């Protein structure tokens, strides 16, 4: 029954293809008749004469337009030298671009900017300490975001023009807690160290599949088939703690390198076009330099792999380091449908699946399993807000700089 169900769509497809082929053949036979050929030749002559007249009228205007575009592109190139320019669009008309630079205030900006302000998915490392990660709108966090404070505490929630609002997760004093925010205070007015009285954190187990990254080019096996190279592909057991890369694309040295040491680092694939592409090798290099035990590259958009994913060892681009790169840790790739399972993962173990006839030849697969921490709604006050003491009196928390 399963074979019939699988063959039915193919049968319909063959019927449609045969019908198209028959229609195309009939059209070709009609086109070969002398009368039809003469009519088609007359039409082509009329079109050619019209096109010639149109070009003669438009030639001066086209030459003028081309000169103006070349001048505009030359002027805008110096201003947008660090930007990734989309195809068929001059830097002069560019609305947003992807940068890795230090702004006029001394903050390190990695991500999309518009009119010299973070706009879109971006990460900002403040010169005075602290980090902002998430979706920006004209220089302000607007959407899902993460704020890392100078004392190591962080707050993950939704933001409305730099004002945290709704339900979020606060990590402070080595405890994780759900908080409720009313959006009245901006990021700079938050106190990341409220008095926490946490309830026990619940945990649940999960499993998802992953695909090993091949190192360098494929090699030809003895039977003539091509296979990948996996020198660092091995089990990770017992379970190891997990940390997300900051910035999330790991296209610069990790800002949380100390936190990533000895852990499995989760890195986003990208950035997406029209930003300049960042190879898997660059991402793994930055994680490995931080002392990571393994790397998981997650695909957060619906896309497909054109072939076996791989990273190339050797010399890296000058902006990412000139020393030679050699991969020595397990690295894998997770598609979007499984990437959501990794949200909130506390610890992970990797089990490599041995090659078999049931799996594609030359590819290596694995299973990621572990625990997801689900924080409980405790009795924490809103960060930076007033909380009621035992005597019923309102006590204001002191404000700190974000």
N, C-alpha and C positions, 0 to 999 in steps of 0.2 A: 504493500500500500504506500509506504514511504517513497519507494522508487517511482511509482506512478505519479504521486504528488510532485516530486522533483522534476519529472520529465514533462509534465503538462505545460508549464510555462515555456520550456524549451521548444515544445512542439508548436505552440502558438507563435513563438518568435520566428521559427523556420518558415511557417506559413506566410507571415507578414513579409519576411525577407524575400521569399519566392515571388510574392505578388509584386513587390517593388521592382524586382529584377525583370519580371514580365512586362510591367508598365514601361520601364526604361527601354527595353528592347523594341517595343512597339513605337515609342517616340523616335528612336534612332532610324527605324525603317521609314517612317513618315518623312523624317528630315532628309533622307537620301533621294527623294523624288526630285526630278529636274525643276518642276514648278515651284516647289517649296524652297529649293536652293536659290532660285532666282529672286523670289520674294525676300528671303533673308539677306541676300547681297544688297538689294535696294535699301532695306532698312539700315544696314550697317553704314552705307554711304551717307544716308541722311544724318545718322547720329554723328558720324565723323565730321561732316561739314559744320554741324551745330557746335560740336566741341571745339573745332578750330576757331570759329568766330568768337566763342565765349572766352577762350584763352587769350586771343588778341586784345580783347577789351580789358581782361583782368590782369594781364601781365604787369603793367606799371604799378597797380595797387598791391599786388603780391610782393613785388620787389621791395616796395617801401615798407610793408608790414614785416618782411623778413629782417630788414636792417634794424627796425625798431626793436624787435624781439631779441636780436643779438646784442644790442646795446643794453637792454634791460637785464639780460642774463649776465653780462659782464659786470654790471654795477652790483647786482644782488649776490654774486658769487662770493665776494669778500665778506659780506655781512653774514652769510649763512654757511660759512665754511665748515662748521662743526655739525651741520644739520644733515639728515638723510633726506635727499630730495626725491619726491616721487617721479616716476617715469612720465615723459611728455609734459612736464610742468617746470617752468623756470623758477629759480629761487626767489625771484621778485614777487611771484604770486603765492608763495608758500604760506599757508596759514599756521601750520604746526609742524614741529620737527622733533626728532629724538636726539637728546644730547647727553653727554657725560662731561660736566664742567663745573667749575666753581663760580657762583654768581657774584654780584657786586657786594653782597653782604657777607661773603666768605662761606656760604653754605654750599655743600656738595650736592649737586642735582643730577640724578640719573633717571631719565624718562622723557615723557613728552612735554613740550612747552609750547606756549602760544603767546606772542607779544612779550617774550622774556619772562613769562610767569608759568609755573607748572600748570598743565592743563591736560587732563587725561590720566592714564596710569603712570604714576611717578613715585620716586623715592627721594626724600630730602634729608640729608644729614646736617643738622644745625651746627654752626661754628661754636656756639656756647654749650653744646651737649644736647642729646636727644635726637630722635628720628621721627619722621612722618612717612608713612607708606599708605598708598591707596589711590583712589580716584580723586583728582583735583579739578576745580573749576575756577579759572582766573586766579590761581595762586592760593586757593583755600580748599581744604579737604571737603569734598561733597560727594557722599556715597559711602560705600564700605571702605573702612580704613583701619590702620593700626598706628598708635602713638606709643613710642618708646621713650620713657622719661630718663632723666640723668641718673637716677638712683637704681635703674634696672627694671623698674615696674613698667608694665605696658597695659594698654587699654585697647580692646578690639570691639568696634561697634559701627553703627552708621553715623555719618556726620552731615550736618547741614550748614555749609559755609563756616567751617571751623568750629561748629557747636555740636558736641556729641549728643545724640538723642536716641531714645528707645532703649531696648535691652542690649546689654553688652557683656563682655567678659573682662574682668580686671584681675591681673596677676600682680600681687604685691606681698611682701613679707613671706615669700616662698609658699603662698597659698593662692589658689585660683577660685574666683567667686563671680557669680552672676550679679550684675548691678542694673538698676533702672535709672535712666538719665532723662531729665526734662528739657534739655536743650537751652537752658537759660545761661549757662556759663560757657565761655569759649575754652579752647585747649589750654591757653595760658593761665586760666584761672582754676584749673583742676589741681586737686591734691591727690597724688597717686598712692597715699599711705593711709587709708582709713582704718579704723579698728575693725579687724575681721574676726568673726566668730563662725568659722566654716563648719558645715555639715560634712559627713563622710562623702568622698567623691566616688561615684559609681563608675564601673568599667564594663565594657562589653568587648567581646572578641570579634575579629573580622578576618577575611582572607580576600586577596585579589591577585590576579595574574600580572606578570611583568615579562618584558622582553630584554634580553641581554644586549648590550652595545658591543658590536664587533670592533676590534682594534685594527686600524690600518686596512688595507685592501683585502679582499677575499683571496683565498688560495684554492688551488685545484686539487681535489682529492684523487686517490689512485684510480677510481672508476671514471674520472673525467668530469665529475660534477663539482660545482664551486661551493665552498663553505667559508664561514667567517672565522676570525681568530679571537679567542677568548682567554688570554693569559691570566687575567685577574678574576675570572668568574669562579666564585666559590661560595659555599654556604656562610651565612652570618648567624651564628648561634653560640651562646644563648642570645636572647633578645637584647637589642641595643636601643638607647633612647634616640628620639627623632627631633630634629630641629629644622625649621624652614629658613632658607637662605635669605639674607637681607643684604642688598636688594634682591628681590625675588628671582630675577633672571640671572644673577651671578655673572653679569658681564663686566664687573669690576671686582677687585679683591673684596672678600666678604667683610661687611661691617661688624658682624657678630662672629668673628673668627674664633675668639676664645670660647664662646658657647658651643661652636660646631666641633671642637676638638673631641675625637673619640666617638662621635655620634653619626647617625645616618642623616645626610642633608637632602632635603627636598627642594628641587630647583624647578622653576617654570621653564617651559620651552618658549623660545622667542628671543627678543621682541618681534612682533609681527611686522609685515610690510606696511609702509615703505621704509621702516627703520633698517639700517644695515644689519644683515644677519650675523648672529653670534654662533659659532660652531659649538658642538658638544664638547670638543677638546678644551676650549677656553673655560667653559663652565666647570668641567671636572678638574681642570688645573687649579682654579681658585679654591674649590672645595678641598682638594688634596693638599694644597699649600696650608690650609687651616687645620689639617690633621684629621679630616673626616674619615670615618670607618667605611663609608659607602655613599653612593649617590643615587638618588631616584629623580629622574627628569619626568615631570608630569606634563601632559598635553591638556590644557584647559580650554581648548576650542575643538570643535568637531572637524577633524581633519584625518587624512589617511597617510600612510607611509608609502612612498613610491618604491621603496626597496628596503633592504636590510639596513637598519640604522647603525651608523658607525662613527667613531672618533679617530682622528689621525694624530699619531704621535709625531714628535719632532719639534721643529722650530715654530713658535707661535708668532702671530702678528706683533709688530713692535710695540703697539699700545698696550698689549697684555703681557709683555715680558719677552725678552729675547732668548732666555735660556731654553734648553731642550726640554720637552715634556714627555714623560713616560708614565703610562697609567699603571698603577699598582693596587687599585682598590676595586671591588665589585661595582659595576655601573649598570643600571637598567632603565628601561623606558616604560611608562604606564600611560595608557590611553585615557581619554576623558571619562569614559563610562566607569572606569575603575578609580580614577583620581579622586572622585568625591568620597570614596571610602577611606582615604588617607586623612581626611579632615579630622583634626583632634587626636591623631594617633600619638600615643605616649611612647610605646616601645614597639620595635619591629624585629622580626627574624626573617631571613631569606633562605629558602630551600630551593636548590637548583634541581631542575627536572632533567634526568639523563636523556640523551637522544634516543629516539625510537622511530619505527616505521610509521607510526600514527602522526608524527609531527613533521613539519616541513624540513627537508634536508638542509643542513648547514646553519639553521637557526637554533638559538638556545633560549629556553624559557625557564621561568622560576615562579615560585609562589611566595608572596609576602603575607605574613600573618602576624597578628599582634593584638594590642588592646587599645581601645579608644576611651579616653577619659571624658565623662559627662559630668560637668560640675553641677552641684545642687544650688538651689536658690537659698542662700544663707541670709544672715542678718547684717549685711554690710550696708552702710549709708552710701549715698551718692558721693563719688569722689569730689572733694572740695565743697560739698554742701553741708547744711546744718543737720545734725543728728540729735535725737532726743536723749538726754542722759537719764539716769535712774530717778532723779528728782523731778523730771518733767521739764527741765530748763533747756532751752536751745543753746547749743555750743557751736560756735563757728570754727571751722577748720582753717588754718593758715594757708594762704595761697603761695604757690611756688611758680617759678617760670617753667614753661613747657620744655 
